[in-house]
Amino acid sequence: MCGIVGAIAERNVSAILLEGLKRLEYRGYDSAGMAVYSPQQQLQRVRRLGKVAELEAALKAQPLPGTLGIAHTRWATHGAPSEANAHPHFSNQEIAVVHNGIIENHQSLRGTLQAEGYTFTSQTDTETIVHLLHHLQKSQPDLLEALRIAVGQLHGAYGLALISSKEPERILAARSGSPLVVGLGIGENFLASDPLALRQVTDRFIYLEEGDIAVIERQRVQIWDAHNNPVERPVVLYNEPAESSEKGSYRHFMLKEIDEQPQAVQRTLADRLAADHVLPEAFGAEASALFKQVKNIQIVACGTSYHAGMVARYWIESLTNTPCQVEVASEFRYRHVAVQPGTLFVSISQSGETADTLAALRHSKDNNYLGSLAICNVGTSSLVRESDLVLLTRAGPEIGVASTKAFTTQLVGLLLLTLALGRAQNSLDTEQESSIIAALRNLPKILNDTLALSTSIEQLAQCFAEKHHALFLGRGEQYPVALEGALKLKEISYIHAEAYPAGELKHGPLALVDSEMPVIAVAPNNDLLEKLKSNLQEVSARGGQLFVFADSSVPFIEDTQTRVIKVPSIHPTLAPILYTVVLQLLSYHVAVLKGTDVDQPRNLAKSVTVE
């Protein structure tokens, strides 16, 4: 959520800033703005409520030429979406600030600054930062020193970028809890909250660490750590092709990313499988020794990643006989946890910057965990850097807010973890291990076959176009898949959807079932199939509309109440991955029919970097 772009160059930077904002639209936002140091030697600003296209139109009418500037897309936290609350925020027309994160003590700072004579024009916490900096400069003229003092007074999370009309040769940045990256050019340098924003101008990046302050000039970048020591951060070459963040011929990023899943899964598996087992070195040099000591697993994640963790619990406990707990990060971080001896802390996040998950990892450092492991898609993220072991999912950039390929590659990564743990502890049957490895090798092909169902599912989606509610059912490890299917339908079509273990129907949800309530079930060919069929009979008996995604080898009878979509057969252990894909396609085609904003659904953000 929210996006920052900054640039200093010899050339006009307005177009660079605008393009950067366009590339950050996937993160979710409600307003956009830009501030530039103009040839008239003053800060000028344009802000607009709504999409970046609104800002672009305003800039055509009122250009902002200049060689130094910052820009921002805002996702409302303090204060409703409005032009007045949009960033950048100014103080006395001398300092401009853009900010990602939340300042928790902004109310007390606001009161102090108002007493000093500052007038606030917004409801944001960010405006307190820019006025605080201006106030501090009265006694400390150097903006860098003022920034150092200011961050000591800010409580909360922030990624800051600021420019001043008095110091037009540099951008200042500070990072605490919200990611920032410096882009390196030739005679020009850049700043952003995500390297994707700058891929049109550079492929060389420096990732700021927690507590870092940076000064970005045309010819150099200086960085100081949280202890005010000058530091050299490594330069990282960004290898992801720029075109991977473009839609190409696709109507939506979401469909493109659904279709990319076979290739994404193939990348996740690459170099990590031996003939009949998972290579533990894929998780880090110390993984083999550490896995032998694991007695318990604690998984922490949010949203879709939490559902991946729920599936993994079934795998870990059934295949390795290792106790596993899964918790929502936002709750886990605030409760006292009784850590069992030999517990491995596992965090899951697409971005690696999810605020609650990252905070939970940091909280775990104070407890007696055996070690920490991150399952993540971004190798340069905070979660990766701060974990002992890492498995990168290699999904590639995911632009659509509703996660698709990031989720399925997380599932693959978690299954690799399960197999590696089982072998390290000699708790996994070797024949079973070999069969799962063989199935994993064949998974990309089966996913390709499954994507061929898209046309049939598009026709099925017609049945949901006028619906307002839906119920998803699954048993065993398919229950989290049902949860994920319901979440996808909610996220992008705005249909209220719930998911339940199918055996729970008679304990309450059955009261919702009538001829207007579509009930979606996932039915792989596993040990719980007959139990699931009995549960679905309860729906039919109440006149419910049944939509069953069933293994092609399973006999399901279609009638006026029941539609059956045959799904390719797959090893039962891998079924959650496959059935996730068909539910993604269903939610996508329903959303298209309803005419919603598929890639940027209302009120949501891709990377949740605030609590």
Secondary structure, DSSP 4 states (H G I P E B T S, - for coil): --EEEEEE-SS--HHHHHHHHHHTGGG--SEEEEEEE-TTSSEEEEEEES-HHHHHHHHHHS----SEEEEEEE--SSS-S-TTTSSPEEETTTEEEEEEEEETTHHHHHHHHHHTTPPP-SS-SHHHHHHHHHHHTTT--SHHHHHHHHHTT--EEEEEEEEETTEEEEEEEEEEBS--EEEE-SS-EEEESSGGGGTTT-SEEEEPPTT-EEEE-SS-EEEE-TTS-EE-PPEEE--S-GGGGS-TT-S-HHHHHHHTHHHHHHHHHTT-B-SSSB-GGGG-TTHHHHHTT--EEEEEE-HHHHHHHHHHHHHHHHHH---EEEEEHHHHTTS---PPTTEEEEEEESSS--HHHHHHHHHHTTTT-SEEEEEES-TTSHHHHTSSEEEE-------SSS-SHHHHHHHHHHHHHHHHHHHHTT-S-HHHHHHHHHHHHHHHHHHHHHHTTHHHHHHHGGGGTT-SEEEEEE-TTHHHHHHHHHHHHHHHH--EEEEEEGGGGGGTGGGG-STT-EEEEEE-SSTTHHHHHHHHHHHHHTTPEEEEEEETTS----BTTEEEEEE----GGGHHHHHHHHHHHHHHHHHHHHT--SSS-TT--SS----
